[in-house]
Amino acid sequence: MNMVDLILTVCLVANPGACRDEHLYFESNGQLMNCMFLAPSEIAKWSQQHPKLKVKRWRCAFPGRQQDI
C-alpha cells in the first residue's frame, strides 16, 4: 500500500508564534495528486476537531521525503 503524507503546519490561536507540524496519512495509489484532492475536506475535519489550532499551511509528500508539490 502506497501512502502519502499530508503535512499541516498548525499554530495556537492564542499564540500564533507557537507552531508545529501535524501529519495525516492517505492511501495514494502512487500519486501525490490524491492528497491534493482529499486535503481540503480532511483539513476542515481536522480543524473542527482542534479548535485551538489554526492551519497556517499544508503540503503533500511521500512519507520519509520532504518533496512538496
Backbone hydrogen bonds, N-H to C=O, Kabsch-Sander energy under -0.5 kcal/mol:
donor,donor_aa,acceptor,acceptor_aa,energy
4,V,26,F,-2.5
5,D,61,A,-3.8
6,L,4,V,-0.6
6,L,24,L,-3.9
7,I,5,D,-0.8
7,I,59,R,-3.0
8,L,6,L,-0.7
8,L,22,E,-3.0
9,T,57,R,-2.9
10,V,8,L,-0.7
10,V,20,R,-3.0
11,C,54,K,-2.4
12,L,15,N,-0.7
12,L,18,A,-2.0
13,V,52,K,-2.6
18,A,15,N,-2.6
19,C,17,G,-1.1
20,R,10,V,-2.5
22,E,8,L,-2.8
24,L,6,L,-2.5
26,F,4,V,-2.4
28,S,2,N,-2.4
29,N,2,N,-0.6
31,Q,28,S,-1.6
34,N,31,Q,-0.5
35,C,32,L,-0.7
36,M,32,L,-1.6
37,F,33,M,-2.0
38,L,34,N,-2.2
39,A,35,C,-2.4
42,E,38,L,-1.9
43,I,39,A,-3.1
44,A,40,P,-2.0
45,K,41,S,-2.1
46,W,42,E,-2.7
47,S,43,I,-2.7
48,Q,44,A,-1.9
49,Q,45,K,-1.6
50,H,46,W,-0.9
53,L,50,H,-1.9
54,K,11,C,-3.1
56,K,9,T,-3.0
56,K,54,K,-0.6
57,R,9,T,-1.2
59,R,7,I,-1.7
61,A,5,D,-2.1
65,R,62,F,-2.3
68,D,66,Q,-0.7
